Amino acid sequence: MSAVSEIVRLLAGLFIGYVLASLIESYMHQNVSDAPNKSVNRWERFPLLYGYLLRTRYSHHVIHHCRTFKQDYVTQFRNVAERETLNLELAGRGSHGRIIQRSHYAVRLHGSGSLVFISPLLPVIPLTFMMMGGWATIGACVALALPPLFSYFIHPYLHLPHERAVREAPFLTAWLLKRWYFRAMARNHYMHHRYIASNFNLVLGGDLLRGRYRRPSSKDLSEMQRLGLRID
């Protein structure tokens, strides 16, 4: 196989992996992490079977969306008392509560919460290898790693005003946050918190392909500016 052919296969795998990673992330975020009440009610009838999905939804939807960032998108807790009240609730949830606390209240991927990001992506790897070979699989693996990497390294800084995020992030993360793609990611994530039934992606693109992308209005952009987010 020529070097050019290997590069083509690598890039093809990277492209296919990216598209699938973005689609899977969008779908899983909508149907597990932010699952509608109808799904939750069904899962609760079979807690042994759906316990992990219930815990994932509690961590993300209940804690990240409903119990934190009540004041605004860049303020996790309004005061110390609010945080302590939540800590008392989490203490009653045993190991799962401790995982949520160590994840900074579902801001950073941690522990068993990683499974919801990783496990749905794994079948893509052998399928890519069988259909396109090793070089394409390497490219696909790079793209498939993006959802958990973005959730761990980038997501915490999306909830900060842009200048503060750039100032406090490690050098490489700060450099990335200045780039167009990651500024667009920050806007997309803000829109998800404002309109929870849309804009599920960190790995951009899947929401648009699934018809779940919502474009910011002038009012949304004004609020982003007020909070210190970049709108360009």
C-alpha positions as CSV (number, residue, x, y, z in Angstrom):
1,M,0.0,0.0,0.0
2,S,1.4,3.4,-1.0
3,A,2.0,6.2,1.5
4,V,-0.7,8.3,-0.3
5,S,-3.2,5.5,0.0
6,E,-2.4,5.1,3.7
7,I,-2.9,8.9,4.3
8,V,-6.2,8.8,2.4
9,R,-7.4,5.9,4.5
10,L,-6.3,7.6,7.7
11,L,-8.1,10.8,6.7
12,A,-11.2,8.8,5.7
13,G,-11.2,7.1,9.1
14,L,-10.8,10.4,10.8
15,F,-13.7,11.9,8.9
16,I,-16.0,8.9,9.5
17,G,-15.0,8.7,13.1
18,Y,-15.7,12.4,13.6
19,V,-19.2,12.2,12.1
20,L,-20.1,9.1,14.1
21,A,-18.7,10.5,17.3
22,S,-20.7,13.7,16.9
23,L,-23.9,11.9,16.0
24,I,-23.5,9.4,18.9
25,E,-22.7,12.1,21.4
26,S,-25.7,14.1,20.4
27,Y,-28.0,11.1,20.5
28,M,-26.8,9.8,23.9
29,H,-26.8,13.3,25.4
30,Q,-30.4,13.8,24.4
31,N,-31.7,10.3,25.3
32,V,-29.6,9.4,28.3
33,S,-27.9,12.4,30.0
34,D,-30.9,14.6,29.4
35,A,-33.5,11.8,29.0
36,P,-37.1,13.0,29.0
37,N,-39.3,12.2,32.0
38,K,-41.1,9.5,30.0
39,S,-37.9,7.5,29.7
40,V,-37.0,8.0,33.3
41,N,-40.4,6.8,34.4
42,R,-39.9,3.6,32.3
43,W,-36.4,3.1,33.7
44,E,-37.5,3.5,37.3
45,R,-39.8,0.4,36.9
46,F,-36.7,-1.7,36.3
47,P,-34.0,-0.1,38.5
48,L,-31.6,-3.1,38.3
49,L,-31.6,-3.0,34.5
50,Y,-31.5,0.7,34.1
51,G,-29.7,1.8,37.2
52,Y,-26.7,3.1,35.4
53,L,-28.8,5.2,33.0
54,L,-30.7,6.6,36.0
55,R,-27.5,7.6,37.7
56,T,-26.1,9.2,34.6
57,R,-29.2,11.2,34.1
58,Y,-29.2,12.3,37.7
59,S,-25.6,13.4,37.5
60,H,-26.0,15.4,34.4
61,H,-29.6,16.6,34.1
62,V,-30.5,16.9,37.8
63,I,-27.2,18.1,39.2
64,H,-25.5,19.9,36.3
65,H,-28.6,21.5,34.8
66,C,-31.1,21.8,37.7
67,R,-29.2,21.9,41.0
68,T,-26.2,24.0,39.9
69,F,-25.8,27.1,37.6
70,K,-29.2,28.4,38.9
71,Q,-28.1,32.0,38.8
72,D,-26.6,31.9,35.3
73,Y,-24.4,29.9,33.0
74,V,-21.2,31.0,34.6
75,T,-22.1,30.8,38.3
76,Q,-22.2,27.3,39.6
77,F,-23.4,28.2,43.1
78,R,-25.0,31.3,44.3
79,N,-23.5,31.0,47.8
80,V,-21.8,28.5,50.2
81,A,-25.1,27.4,51.7
82,E,-26.5,26.3,48.4
83,R,-23.4,24.1,47.8
84,E,-23.5,22.7,51.3
85,T,-27.2,21.8,50.9
86,L,-26.3,19.8,47.8
87,N,-23.4,18.2,49.5
88,L,-25.7,16.9,52.2
89,E,-28.0,15.4,49.5
90,L,-25.1,13.8,47.7
91,A,-23.7,12.3,50.9
92,G,-26.9,10.2,51.1
93,R,-26.2,8.7,47.7
94,G,-23.1,6.9,48.7
95,S,-20.4,6.2,46.1
96,H,-22.4,7.8,43.3
97,G,-22.6,11.0,45.4
98,R,-18.9,11.0,45.9
99,I,-18.3,10.5,42.2
100,I,-20.5,13.6,41.5
101,Q,-18.5,15.7,44.0
102,R,-15.2,14.6,42.6
103,S,-16.4,15.5,39.1
104,H,-17.0,19.1,40.5
105,Y,-20.8,18.5,40.3
106,A,-20.8,16.9,36.8
107,V,-18.7,19.6,35.2
108,R,-15.7,17.2,34.5
109,L,-15.9,13.6,33.4
110,H,-15.0,11.3,36.3
111,G,-15.2,7.6,37.2
112,S,-18.0,5.5,36.0
113,G,-19.6,8.5,34.3
114,S,-17.0,8.0,31.6
115,L,-18.9,4.9,30.3
116,V,-21.8,6.8,28.8
117,F,-19.2,8.7,26.7
118,I,-17.0,5.8,25.7
119,S,-19.1,2.6,25.5
120,P,-21.4,3.7,22.6
121,L,-18.4,4.6,20.5
122,L,-16.5,1.3,20.9
123,P,-18.4,-0.7,18.2
124,V,-17.2,1.8,15.6
125,I,-13.6,0.6,16.1
126,P,-14.0,-3.1,14.9
127,L,-16.4,-2.1,12.2
128,T,-14.0,0.4,10.8
129,F,-11.2,-2.1,10.9
130,M,-13.2,-4.8,9.1
131,M,-14.4,-2.4,6.4
132,M,-11.5,-0.1,5.9
133,G,-8.4,-1.5,7.6
134,G,-5.8,-0.4,10.1
135,W,-5.0,3.1,9.0
136,A,-8.6,4.1,8.8
137,T,-9.1,2.6,12.3
138,I,-6.3,4.8,13.7
139,G,-8.0,7.9,12.2
140,A,-11.4,6.8,13.6
141,C,-9.9,6.2,17.1
142,V,-8.5,9.7,17.2
143,A,-11.9,11.2,16.4
144,L,-13.8,8.8,18.7
145,A,-11.6,10.0,21.6
146,L,-12.9,13.6,21.2
147,P,-16.2,13.4,23.2
148,P,-14.6,12.2,26.5
149,L,-11.5,14.4,26.0
150,F,-13.6,17.5,25.4
151,S,-15.8,16.6,28.3
152,Y,-12.9,16.3,30.7
153,F,-10.5,19.0,29.5
154,I,-12.7,21.6,27.8
155,H,-16.2,21.5,29.3
156,P,-15.2,23.0,32.7
157,Y,-13.9,26.1,31.0
158,L,-17.0,26.5,28.8
159,H,-18.8,27.6,32.0
160,L,-16.4,30.5,32.6
161,P,-16.3,34.0,31.0
162,H,-14.0,33.7,28.0
163,E,-11.2,35.8,29.4
164,R,-11.2,34.1,32.7
165,A,-11.2,30.7,31.0
166,V,-8.2,31.6,28.9
167,R,-6.4,33.0,32.0
168,E,-7.0,30.0,34.2
169,A,-6.8,27.1,31.8
170,P,-3.5,25.2,31.1
171,F,-1.5,26.6,28.2
172,L,-2.8,24.1,25.5
173,T,-6.4,24.3,26.7
174,A,-6.2,28.1,26.7
175,W,-4.8,28.1,23.2
176,L,-7.6,25.9,22.0
177,L,-10.3,28.0,23.7
178,K,-9.2,31.0,21.6
179,R,-9.7,29.1,18.3
180,W,-12.9,29.4,16.3
181,Y,-14.1,25.8,16.8
182,F,-13.9,26.0,20.6
183,R,-15.5,29.5,20.7
184,A,-18.4,28.0,18.6
185,M,-18.5,25.0,21.1
186,A,-18.9,27.5,24.0
187,R,-21.8,29.2,22.2
188,N,-23.4,25.9,21.4
189,H,-23.1,24.7,25.0
190,Y,-24.6,27.9,26.3
191,M,-27.5,27.4,24.0
192,H,-28.0,23.8,25.3
193,H,-28.2,25.2,28.9
194,R,-30.7,27.8,27.8
195,Y,-32.8,25.5,25.5
196,I,-32.2,22.0,26.9
197,A,-33.9,20.1,24.1
198,S,-31.3,21.3,21.6
199,N,-27.5,21.8,21.0
200,F,-26.3,18.7,22.7
201,N,-22.8,18.5,21.1
202,L,-19.4,19.3,22.3
203,V,-18.1,17.6,19.1
204,L,-19.9,19.9,16.7
205,G,-22.0,18.8,13.8
206,G,-24.2,16.0,15.0
207,D,-26.9,18.3,16.3
208,L,-27.2,19.9,12.9
209,L,-27.4,16.6,11.1
210,R,-30.0,15.4,13.6
211,G,-32.1,18.6,13.4
212,R,-31.3,19.5,17.0
213,Y,-29.3,22.6,16.4
214,R,-30.8,26.0,17.5
215,R,-29.1,29.2,16.2
216,P,-28.6,31.9,18.8
217,S,-31.1,34.8,18.5
218,S,-30.0,38.4,19.0
219,K,-31.3,38.2,22.6
220,D,-29.2,35.1,23.2
221,L,-26.1,36.8,21.8
222,S,-26.7,39.8,24.1
223,E,-26.9,37.5,27.1
224,M,-23.7,35.7,26.1
225,Q,-21.9,39.1,25.9
226,R,-23.3,40.1,29.3
227,L,-21.8,36.9,30.7
228,G,-18.4,37.4,29.1
229,L,-18.7,34.8,26.4
230,R,-17.2,35.4,22.9
231,I,-19.9,35.7,20.2
232,D,-17.6,35.9,17.2
